[in-house]
Amino acid sequence: MKIFIYILMAFAIAVVAYNLTILNFDTLLVGDSAVALIGILAAGCAILLLGILLISKAIKRKAKL
């Protein structure tokens, strides 16, 4: 499970990197830039949630000891 979470986090980081290449900072909220911005925010949320999941799994594992 831990490896799968890390793979998903790597995928989300790759999505952020790809969407950063699409962003046009002159017109940030128009056309493809808006879609890229939404993608960056969604991938950021996914990274945050997966990090919380990893921390909760570690706490659960330590609580069993």
Order of alpha helices (4+ residues) and beta strands (2+ residues): alpha-alpha
